[in-house]
Structures are given as structure tokens and as C-alpha cells.
Amino acid sequence: MSILLTIVLLLMSLLLGMHIWTRRLTRQGTEMVPQLGRIVPVHGGSIHYVEKGDPSNPTIVMIHGLSGQLQHFTYALVDDLAQDYHVLAVDRPGCGYSTRDAAQLAELPEQARMIHEFLETKNVDQATLVGHSLGGAVSLAMALDYPDNTAALALLAPLTQQMPEPPAVFKPLEIRTEWLRNLIGNTIAVPMARKTAPLVLKDVFAPEPAPSDFLNRAGGALGLRPSAFITASQDVVGVEASMGALTSRYNDLRVPGGILFGTEDPILSAELHGATMTKFGLTFEVMEHRGHMILITEPEVCARFIRQIAENSRTRLAEQDAH
């Protein structure tokens, strides 16, 4: 047997072994974090959502960030806000238990369209959008494309500006070739994610510690699936392709709201992605010595911030109706 053939066979055996390991980890992840809500089909995929609170109350729609899922909001915020609001937490298209049919649907206008279509099926209008990280960019796209259906923006550590490259922790996701993305996702990505999870969580949550129950209660175990890696990679490339067009439209932003950041966010700069948005009508607040995952580490502060934005919107709409 030639050396080349031996190497090929060894490589194929390695990839097969990694694929089997990936399937095992995927099964463990879905068992640890089962589907929480319902799924609604939309053009290009489906949206998985959790709904709580009285539907007669004003609606809050919660949109998570890169490599996340709706459990980032059900961790603490949904039950709190549902006391006073009708709350819908969604898995972005392709994330968690939502789906999308093509990589092109990762671009911001498409994600915005799919979530807007879902809201139409729920007869939701004038919602306050709560977007975290990449979910902030999706929320901004929705506010620009569907301003008449958006009451306000309450953005938590949002992505608002085009970046020359992804944050270092997400740089490995920058894969532009679909076949390579699928190959990596179905072989080495999930086992590597399982082994590096503690270090990645430390980087994402810094300077605060990651909670010990992140994998189950916050849905982190759903990241141990090929689809999670593939979707996140598509998101990185799709956002790079569409962020510039989004930022060029900020002068047209008419939906009010605000931004809340941690001053020591290691993923997105509070000054670059928060302070710069005040000239477009959004307020800007910071929490000292806090990081990127404030929706999990500081849920009470985030809930107060969201309530204030939603109440300001409610008051403004009532005044408009009175006139």
C-alpha cells in the first residue's frame, strides 16, 4: 500500500470518527436543551419562539446574538418582563430550533424579514425590540425596514457598526466556502467546541464569570451541533456582507429607543457601537465594570432599562393617539 493511500485512509478514518463523535455530542446537546416553544413556518425557514405574558399587554420581542439561542432571554429576563408585558423570545433564523434554507438568508435584511413575517402571523404590531449583540443589528434592520410596526428599540450590547473583522473569539467562524463550512461543521467543529467551551465562555463573559448552568439553563449545549457552527459561520459572513448597507441608512432611523452597554465589553466596544448611535436619536447608558453578556449577568438592570424604553414608547404612542 502506498504512503499516499495510507495517509488518505487514515484521514478518512479520522473524519469518520469525528463525525460519529459529533453525532453523539449533538444528541447530548438536544437532550440537555429540548425545544421550549412552538415553531412557525416562514418564507425561507421557520421561527421557534417562546411566548409568555398577557397578549393584551404591549409586546416585547427578544432577539439573541451570534452563536446564541432564545434561552439567553428565558434565563432570567422573560419571566420578569412577562409580569407586565406580552413577551416573545425568538431563535433567530437557523439558530436554536429555528431553521433557514440558504446561507444568503443570514444577511441582515433577510433575518429581519423572516422575524417580521413571524410577527405578522402572530398579529403583533408596535413591538419593542430587544436585541442583544448581533440581535441588535437585526433589530435595527427591522426598525429601518418596518418602522410602522416597530414601537421602540431596547438594545443590549448591540452590534451597530461595520467591523474590519470579527471579534477574535469568533474569527474561526469566518469561513466563506459552503462545502468547507459543512465539512468542518460535521466533523471537527463540535468536538473542538466541546473541549474549548470553558475558555470561550470565559472570553465572552469577561470580566464577569460565566454561570455554571450556562450549558443547560442558557441553552449553551445547543451549540454542540453541526447546524450551530454552520449557522454561526453563515451569520459572520452574512453580516459582513450587509452591515455596510445597514449603517448607511441610520440617518433614516425614526424609531426611538436606547442602548445599554458594559464598559468592559470584550466583544464589542461600548464607544464604537453605543455612543456613536446617539446622533441617530438613541439614548446611551453604560454599566461600569460589566461585560458583553449583561442580559444574563445583570438581568435586573437590563429589565429596568427595557421597561423604561417600553414605557416611554407607550406614553409617546398615547400622546399621538390623543392628538
ZALOLO-631106 format. One record per residue (C-alpha): residue number from 1; residue in three letters; x, y, z. Coordinates in steps of 0.2 Angstrom, whole numbers. Each point is the difference from the previous one (the first is absolute). Last residue first. Layout:
! residues N
node nr:NUM	rest:ALA	xx:X	yy:Y	zz:Z
...
! end
This chain:
! residues 323
node nr:323	rest:HIS	xx:-269	yy:322	zz:95
node nr:322	rest:ALA	xx:-5	yy:-13	zz:14
node nr:321	rest:ASP	xx:7	yy:-14	zz:-11
node nr:320	rest:GLN	xx:17	yy:8	zz:-1
node nr:319	rest:GLU	xx:0	yy:3	zz:19
node nr:318	rest:ALA	xx:-4	yy:-18	zz:3
node nr:317	rest:LEU	xx:14	yy:-6	zz:-12
node nr:316	rest:ARG	xx:13	yy:11	zz:9
node nr:315	rest:THR	xx:-6	yy:-7	zz:17
node nr:314	rest:ARG	xx:2	yy:-18	zz:-6
node nr:313	rest:SER	xx:17	yy:4	zz:-8
node nr:312	rest:ASN	xx:6	yy:7	zz:16
node nr:311	rest:GLU	xx:-7	yy:-15	zz:9
node nr:310	rest:ALA	xx:9	yy:-12	zz:-11
node nr:309	rest:ILE	xx:17	yy:9	zz:2
node nr:308	rest:GLN	xx:-2	yy:0	zz:19
node nr:307	rest:ARG	xx:-5	yy:-18	zz:0
node nr:306	rest:ILE	xx:15	yy:-5	zz:-10
node nr:305	rest:PHE	xx:12	yy:10	zz:11
node nr:304	rest:ARG	xx:-8	yy:-8	zz:16
node nr:303	rest:ALA	xx:1	yy:-17	zz:-7
node nr:302	rest:CYS	xx:19	yy:2	zz:-5
node nr:301	rest:VAL	xx:4	yy:6	zz:18
node nr:300	rest:GLU	xx:-9	yy:-15	zz:7
node nr:299	rest:PRO	xx:8	yy:-12	zz:-12
node nr:298	rest:GLU	xx:18	yy:5	zz:4
node nr:297	rest:THR	xx:10	yy:-16	zz:-4
node nr:296	rest:ILE	xx:-12	yy:-8	zz:-13
node nr:295	rest:LEU	xx:-5	yy:15	zz:-10
node nr:294	rest:ILE	xx:17	yy:8	zz:4
node nr:293	rest:MET	xx:9	yy:-12	zz:-11
node nr:292	rest:HIS	xx:12	yy:12	zz:-7
node nr:291	rest:GLY	xx:10	yy:6	zz:15
node nr:290	rest:ARG	xx:-3	yy:10	zz:16
node nr:289	rest:HIS	xx:13	yy:11	zz:9
node nr:288	rest:GLU	xx:-12	yy:16	zz:0
node nr:287	rest:MET	xx:-17	yy:-2	zz:-8
node nr:286	rest:VAL	xx:-3	yy:12	zz:-15
node nr:285	rest:GLU	xx:-14	yy:10	zz:-7
node nr:284	rest:PHE	xx:-3	yy:7	zz:-17
node nr:283	rest:THR	xx:-16	yy:7	zz:-7
node nr:282	rest:LEU	xx:-5	yy:-2	zz:-18
node nr:281	rest:GLY	xx:-4	yy:15	zz:-12
node nr:280	rest:PHE	xx:12	yy:-3	zz:-14
node nr:279	rest:LYS	xx:14	yy:11	zz:7
node nr:278	rest:THR	xx:-1	yy:-11	zz:16
node nr:277	rest:MET	xx:5	yy:-15	zz:-11
node nr:276	rest:THR	xx:19	yy:3	zz:2
node nr:275	rest:ALA	xx:0	yy:-2	zz:18
node nr:274	rest:GLY	xx:-6	yy:-18	zz:-1
node nr:273	rest:HIS	xx:10	yy:-10	zz:-13
node nr:272	rest:LEU	xx:16	yy:9	zz:-1
node nr:271	rest:GLU	xx:0	yy:6	zz:18
node nr:270	rest:ALA	xx:-6	yy:-16	zz:8
node nr:269	rest:SER	xx:12	yy:-10	zz:-10
node nr:268	rest:LEU	xx:-6	yy:-17	zz:-4
node nr:267	rest:ILE	xx:7	yy:-17	zz:5
node nr:266	rest:PRO	xx:10	yy:4	zz:16
node nr:265	rest:ASP	xx:-14	yy:11	zz:8
node nr:264	rest:GLU	xx:9	yy:9	zz:14
node nr:263	rest:THR	xx:-12	yy:15	zz:1
node nr:262	rest:GLY	xx:-15	yy:-11	zz:-1
node nr:261	rest:PHE	xx:-13	yy:7	zz:-12
node nr:260	rest:LEU	xx:-18	yy:5	zz:-1
node nr:259	rest:ILE	xx:-7	yy:8	zz:-16
node nr:258	rest:GLY	xx:-16	yy:10	zz:-1
node nr:257	rest:GLY	xx:-16	yy:3	zz:-10
node nr:256	rest:PRO	xx:-9	yy:10	zz:-13
node nr:255	rest:VAL	xx:-5	yy:-6	zz:-17
node nr:254	rest:ARG	xx:3	yy:13	zz:-13
node nr:253	rest:LEU	xx:17	yy:-7	zz:-8
node nr:252	rest:ASP	xx:2	yy:8	zz:-17
node nr:251	rest:ASN	xx:17	yy:7	zz:4
node nr:250	rest:TYR	xx:5	yy:-18	zz:5
node nr:249	rest:ARG	xx:-2	yy:-5	zz:-18
node nr:248	rest:SER	xx:19	yy:-2	zz:-4
node nr:247	rest:THR	xx:2	yy:-11	zz:15
node nr:246	rest:LEU	xx:-11	yy:-13	zz:-7
node nr:245	rest:ALA	xx:8	yy:0	zz:-17
node nr:244	rest:GLY	xx:17	yy:-3	zz:8
node nr:243	rest:MET	xx:-6	yy:-14	zz:11
node nr:242	rest:SER	xx:-6	yy:-10	zz:-14
node nr:241	rest:ALA	xx:15	yy:-11	zz:-6
node nr:240	rest:GLU	xx:9	yy:0	zz:17
node nr:239	rest:VAL	xx:-17	yy:-5	zz:7
node nr:238	rest:GLY	xx:-2	yy:-15	zz:-12
node nr:237	rest:VAL	xx:18	yy:-6	zz:3
node nr:236	rest:VAL	xx:-1	yy:0	zz:19
node nr:235	rest:ASP	xx:-18	yy:-7	zz:-1
node nr:234	rest:GLN	xx:5	yy:-14	zz:-12
node nr:233	rest:SER	xx:13	yy:-5	zz:12
node nr:232	rest:ALA	xx:-12	yy:0	zz:14
node nr:231	rest:THR	xx:-13	yy:-10	zz:-10
node nr:230	rest:ILE	xx:13	yy:-13	zz:-4
node nr:229	rest:PHE	xx:7	yy:-2	zz:18
node nr:228	rest:ALA	xx:-18	yy:-1	zz:7
node nr:227	rest:SER	xx:-5	yy:-12	zz:-14
node nr:226	rest:PRO	xx:14	yy:-12	zz:4
node nr:225	rest:ARG	xx:-6	yy:-2	zz:18
node nr:224	rest:LEU	xx:8	yy:4	zz:17
node nr:223	rest:GLY	xx:-6	yy:18	zz:0
node nr:222	rest:LEU	xx:-17	yy:-7	zz:7
node nr:221	rest:ALA	xx:10	yy:-4	zz:16
node nr:220	rest:GLY	xx:0	yy:19	zz:4
node nr:219	rest:GLY	xx:-18	yy:1	zz:3
node nr:218	rest:ALA	xx:0	yy:12	zz:14
node nr:217	rest:ARG	xx:-7	yy:-12	zz:13
node nr:216	rest:ASN	xx:10	yy:-15	zz:-7
node nr:215	rest:LEU	xx:17	yy:5	zz:-6
node nr:214	rest:PHE	xx:0	yy:17	zz:10
node nr:213	rest:ASP	xx:-3	yy:-9	zz:17
node nr:212	rest:SER	xx:17	yy:4	zz:8
node nr:211	rest:PRO	xx:-2	yy:19	zz:-4
node nr:210	rest:ALA	xx:14	yy:8	zz:-10
node nr:209	rest:PRO	xx:11	yy:11	zz:11
node nr:208	rest:GLU	xx:0	yy:19	zz:-3
node nr:207	rest:PRO	xx:14	yy:9	zz:-8
node nr:206	rest:ALA	xx:-2	yy:-9	zz:-12
node nr:205	rest:PHE	xx:-16	yy:-9	zz:-5
node nr:204	rest:VAL	xx:6	yy:-4	zz:-18
node nr:203	rest:ASP	xx:18	yy:-4	zz:4
node nr:202	rest:LYS	xx:-5	yy:-11	zz:14
node nr:201	rest:LEU	xx:-13	yy:-8	zz:-10
node nr:200	rest:VAL	xx:13	yy:-4	zz:-14
node nr:199	rest:LEU	xx:12	yy:-7	zz:13
node nr:198	rest:PRO	xx:-13	yy:-12	zz:8
node nr:197	rest:ALA	xx:-7	yy:-5	zz:-17
node nr:196	rest:THR	xx:17	yy:-5	zz:-8
node nr:195	rest:LYS	xx:-2	yy:-19	zz:2
node nr:194	rest:ARG	xx:-18	yy:-1	zz:-6
node nr:193	rest:ALA	xx:3	yy:13	zz:-14
node nr:192	rest:MET	xx:14	yy:-11	zz:-6
node nr:191	rest:PRO	xx:-12	yy:-15	zz:0
node nr:190	rest:VAL	xx:-13	yy:10	zz:-9
node nr:189	rest:ALA	xx:11	yy:8	zz:-13
node nr:188	rest:ILE	xx:10	yy:-16	zz:-6
node nr:187	rest:THR	xx:-12	yy:-10	zz:-10
node nr:186	rest:ASN	xx:-17	yy:6	zz:-6
node nr:185	rest:GLY	xx:4	yy:19	zz:2
node nr:184	rest:ILE	xx:17	yy:-2	zz:-8
node nr:183	rest:LEU	xx:-8	yy:-8	zz:-16
node nr:182	rest:ASN	xx:-15	yy:12	zz:0
node nr:181	rest:ARG	xx:11	yy:15	zz:1
node nr:180	rest:LEU	xx:12	yy:-7	zz:-13
node nr:179	rest:TRP	xx:-15	yy:-3	zz:-12
node nr:178	rest:GLU	xx:-7	yy:17	zz:3
node nr:177	rest:THR	xx:16	yy:10	zz:-4
node nr:176	rest:ARG	xx:1	yy:17	zz:10
node nr:175	rest:ILE	xx:7	yy:-6	zz:17
node nr:174	rest:GLU	xx:1	yy:14	zz:13
node nr:173	rest:LEU	xx:-5	yy:-11	zz:14
node nr:172	rest:PRO	xx:18	yy:-2	zz:7
node nr:171	rest:LYS	xx:0	yy:19	zz:3
node nr:170	rest:PHE	xx:-14	yy:-1	zz:13
node nr:169	rest:VAL	xx:11	yy:2	zz:16
node nr:168	rest:ALA	xx:10	yy:13	zz:-9
node nr:167	rest:PRO	xx:-14	yy:11	zz:-4
node nr:166	rest:PRO	xx:-5	yy:0	zz:-18
node nr:165	rest:GLU	xx:10	yy:10	zz:-13
node nr:164	rest:PRO	xx:1	yy:18	zz:-6
node nr:163	rest:MET	xx:-16	yy:4	zz:9
node nr:162	rest:GLN	xx:-16	yy:8	zz:-6
node nr:161	rest:GLN	xx:-10	yy:9	zz:14
node nr:160	rest:THR	xx:-15	yy:-4	zz:10
node nr:159	rest:LEU	xx:3	yy:-16	zz:9
node nr:158	rest:PRO	xx:-10	yy:1	zz:16
node nr:157	rest:ALA	xx:5	yy:-1	zz:18
node nr:156	rest:LEU	xx:-18	yy:0	zz:5
node nr:155	rest:LEU	xx:-12	yy:9	zz:-11
node nr:154	rest:ALA	xx:-17	yy:6	zz:5
node nr:153	rest:LEU	xx:-8	yy:6	zz:-16
node nr:152	rest:ALA	xx:-17	yy:8	zz:-1
node nr:151	rest:ALA	xx:-18	yy:-2	zz:-8
node nr:150	rest:THR	xx:4	yy:-10	zz:-16
node nr:149	rest:ASN	xx:-14	yy:-3	zz:-12
node nr:148	rest:ASP	xx:0	yy:16	zz:-9
node nr:147	rest:PRO	xx:19	yy:0	zz:-1
node nr:146	rest:TYR	xx:1	yy:-17	zz:-9
node nr:145	rest:ASP	xx:16	yy:1	zz:-11
node nr:144	rest:LEU	xx:10	yy:12	zz:11
node nr:143	rest:ALA	xx:-7	yy:-7	zz:17
node nr:142	rest:MET	xx:2	yy:-18	zz:-6
node nr:141	rest:ALA	xx:18	yy:4	zz:-6
node nr:140	rest:LEU	xx:4	yy:8	zz:17
node nr:139	rest:SER	xx:-7	yy:-16	zz:9
node nr:138	rest:VAL	xx:11	yy:-11	zz:-11
node nr:137	rest:ALA	xx:15	yy:11	zz:5
node nr:136	rest:GLY	xx:-5	yy:-2	zz:19
node nr:135	rest:GLY	xx:-2	yy:-19	zz:-2
node nr:134	rest:LEU	xx:19	yy:0	zz:-5
node nr:133	rest:SER	xx:3	yy:6	zz:18
node nr:132	rest:HIS	xx:-17	yy:-1	zz:9
node nr:131	rest:GLY	xx:-16	yy:7	zz:-7
node nr:130	rest:VAL	xx:-15	yy:4	zz:9
node nr:129	rest:LEU	xx:-13	yy:6	zz:-12
node nr:128	rest:THR	xx:-15	yy:10	zz:7
node nr:127	rest:ALA	xx:-15	yy:-6	zz:-10
node nr:126	rest:GLN	xx:-12	yy:12	zz:-9
node nr:125	rest:ASP	xx:-10	yy:-15	zz:-9
node nr:124	rest:VAL	xx:-1	yy:-18	zz:4
node nr:123	rest:ASN	xx:-14	yy:-10	zz:-10
node nr:122	rest:LYS	xx:10	yy:-16	zz:4
node nr:121	rest:THR	xx:1	yy:-4	zz:-18
node nr:120	rest:GLU	xx:6	yy:18	zz:-3
node nr:119	rest:LEU	xx:13	yy:-3	zz:14
node nr:118	rest:PHE	xx:7	yy:-15	zz:-10
node nr:117	rest:GLU	xx:1	yy:10	zz:-16
node nr:116	rest:HIS	xx:10	yy:14	zz:10
node nr:115	rest:ILE	xx:12	yy:-14	zz:6
node nr:114	rest:MET	xx:3	yy:-6	zz:-18
node nr:113	rest:ARG	xx:2	yy:17	zz:-7
node nr:112	rest:ALA	xx:12	yy:6	zz:13
node nr:111	rest:GLN	xx:11	yy:-16	zz:-3
node nr:110	rest:GLU	xx:-1	yy:4	zz:-18
node nr:109	rest:PRO	xx:5	yy:18	zz:2
node nr:108	rest:LEU	xx:15	yy:-5	zz:11
node nr:107	rest:GLU	xx:8	yy:-12	zz:-12
node nr:106	rest:ALA	xx:-1	yy:-18	zz:7
node nr:105	rest:LEU	xx:-13	yy:-5	zz:-13
node nr:104	rest:GLN	xx:14	yy:-1	zz:-13
node nr:103	rest:ALA	xx:5	yy:-16	zz:9
node nr:102	rest:ALA	xx:-15	yy:-9	zz:-6
node nr:101	rest:ASP	xx:-16	yy:-9	zz:7
node nr:100	rest:ARG	xx:-1	yy:8	zz:18
node nr:99	rest:THR	xx:-5	yy:-9	zz:16
node nr:98	rest:SER	xx:-6	yy:4	zz:17
node nr:97	rest:TYR	xx:3	yy:-13	zz:14
node nr:96	rest:GLY	xx:16	yy:9	zz:7
node nr:95	rest:CYS	xx:6	yy:11	zz:-14
node nr:94	rest:GLY	xx:-4	yy:-1	zz:-19
node nr:93	rest:PRO	xx:-11	yy:15	zz:0
node nr:92	rest:ARG	xx:2	yy:9	zz:17
node nr:91	rest:ASP	xx:-7	yy:-10	zz:15
node nr:90	rest:VAL	xx:-14	yy:11	zz:6
node nr:89	rest:ALA	xx:-6	yy:7	zz:17
node nr:88	rest:LEU	xx:-18	yy:7	zz:0
node nr:87	rest:VAL	xx:-6	yy:10	zz:15
node nr:86	rest:HIS	xx:-17	yy:7	zz:4
node nr:85	rest:TYR	xx:4	yy:13	zz:13
node nr:84	rest:ASP	xx:-2	yy:3	zz:19
node nr:83	rest:GLN	xx:4	yy:-16	zz:9
node nr:82	rest:ALA	xx:8	yy:-7	zz:-16
node nr:81	rest:LEU	xx:15	yy:12	zz:2
node nr:80	rest:ASP	xx:6	yy:-11	zz:15
node nr:79	rest:ASP	xx:-4	yy:-16	zz:-8
node nr:78	rest:VAL	xx:9	yy:4	zz:-16
node nr:77	rest:LEU	xx:16	yy:8	zz:8
node nr:76	rest:ALA	xx:8	yy:-14	zz:10
node nr:75	rest:TYR	xx:6	yy:-14	zz:-10
node nr:74	rest:THR	xx:-15	yy:1	zz:-12
node nr:73	rest:PHE	xx:10	yy:14	zz:-9
node nr:72	rest:HIS	xx:17	yy:-10	zz:-4
node nr:71	rest:GLN	xx:-12	yy:-15	zz:-2
node nr:70	rest:LEU	xx:-5	yy:8	zz:-16
node nr:69	rest:GLN	xx:16	yy:-6	zz:-9
node nr:68	rest:GLY	xx:17	yy:6	zz:-2
node nr:67	rest:SER	xx:15	yy:-3	zz:-12
node nr:66	rest:LEU	xx:-1	yy:18	zz:-5
node nr:65	rest:GLY	xx:-13	yy:11	zz:9
node nr:64	rest:HIS	xx:-18	yy:-2	zz:7
node nr:63	rest:ILE	xx:-16	yy:8	zz:-5
node nr:62	rest:MET	xx:-14	yy:4	zz:13
node nr:61	rest:VAL	xx:-17	yy:7	zz:-6
node nr:60	rest:ILE	xx:-9	yy:10	zz:13
node nr:59	rest:THR	xx:-19	yy:3	zz:-2
node nr:58	rest:PRO	xx:-12	yy:12	zz:9
node nr:57	rest:ASN	xx:-13	yy:-9	zz:10
node nr:56	rest:SER	xx:-15	yy:-9	zz:-7
node nr:55	rest:PRO	xx:10	yy:-15	zz:-4
node nr:54	rest:ASP	xx:3	yy:-3	zz:19
node nr:53	rest:GLY	xx:17	yy:-7	zz:4
node nr:52	rest:LYS	xx:11	yy:-14	zz:-7
node nr:51	rest:GLU	xx:4	yy:-6	zz:-18
node nr:50	rest:VAL	xx:15	yy:-10	zz:-5
node nr:49	rest:TYR	xx:5	yy:-1	zz:-18
node nr:48	rest:HIS	xx:7	yy:-11	zz:-14
node nr:47	rest:ILE	xx:0	yy:9	zz:-17
node nr:46	rest:SER	xx:-1	yy:-10	zz:-16
node nr:45	rest:GLY	xx:9	yy:0	zz:-17
node nr:44	rest:GLY	xx:1	yy:10	zz:-16
node nr:43	rest:HIS	xx:-17	yy:7	zz:0
node nr:42	rest:VAL	xx:-7	yy:-3	zz:17
node nr:41	rest:PRO	xx:-5	yy:-15	zz:10
node nr:40	rest:VAL	xx:-5	yy:2	zz:18
node nr:39	rest:ILE	xx:8	yy:-11	zz:14
node nr:38	rest:ARG	xx:-6	yy:-1	zz:18
node nr:37	rest:GLY	xx:9	yy:1	zz:16
node nr:36	rest:LEU	xx:13	yy:-8	zz:12
node nr:35	rest:GLN	xx:9	yy:-12	zz:-12
node nr:34	rest:PRO	xx:11	yy:-11	zz:10
node nr:33	rest:VAL	xx:17	yy:6	zz:8
node nr:32	rest:MET	xx:9	yy:-15	zz:8
node nr:31	rest:GLU	xx:-7	yy:-13	zz:-12
node nr:30	rest:THR	xx:4	yy:12	zz:-15
node nr:29	rest:GLY	xx:18	yy:2	zz:6
node nr:28	rest:GLN	xx:3	yy:-19	zz:4
node nr:27	rest:ARG	xx:-7	yy:-5	zz:-18
node nr:26	rest:THR	xx:12	yy:13	zz:-7
node nr:25	rest:LEU	xx:15	yy:-7	zz:10
node nr:24	rest:ARG	xx:-3	yy:-17	zz:-7
node nr:23	rest:ARG	xx:-2	yy:6	zz:-17
node nr:22	rest:THR	xx:16	yy:9	zz:1
node nr:21	rest:TRP	xx:9	yy:-15	zz:7
node nr:20	rest:ILE	xx:-6	yy:-10	zz:-15
node nr:19	rest:HIS	xx:6	yy:14	zz:-12
node nr:18	rest:MET	xx:17	yy:1	zz:9
node nr:17	rest:GLY	xx:2	yy:-19	zz:-3
node nr:16	rest:LEU	xx:-4	yy:2	zz:-18
node nr:15	rest:LEU	xx:12	yy:14	zz:-2
node nr:14	rest:LEU	xx:14	yy:-9	zz:8
node nr:13	rest:SER	xx:-4	yy:-16	zz:-10
node nr:12	rest:MET	xx:1	yy:11	zz:-16
node nr:11	rest:LEU	xx:16	yy:7	zz:5
node nr:10	rest:LEU	xx:8	yy:-17	zz:4
node nr:9	rest:LEU	xx:-6	yy:-6	zz:-17
node nr:8	rest:VAL	xx:7	yy:15	zz:-9
node nr:7	rest:ILE	xx:17	yy:-2	zz:9
node nr:6	rest:THR	xx:1	yy:-18	zz:-4
node nr:5	rest:LEU	xx:-5	yy:3	zz:-18
node nr:4	rest:LEU	xx:14	yy:13	zz:-1
node nr:3	rest:ILE	xx:13	yy:-12	zz:8
node nr:2	rest:SER	xx:-4	yy:-13	zz:-13
node nr:1	rest:MET	xx:-7	yy:-17	zz:5
! end
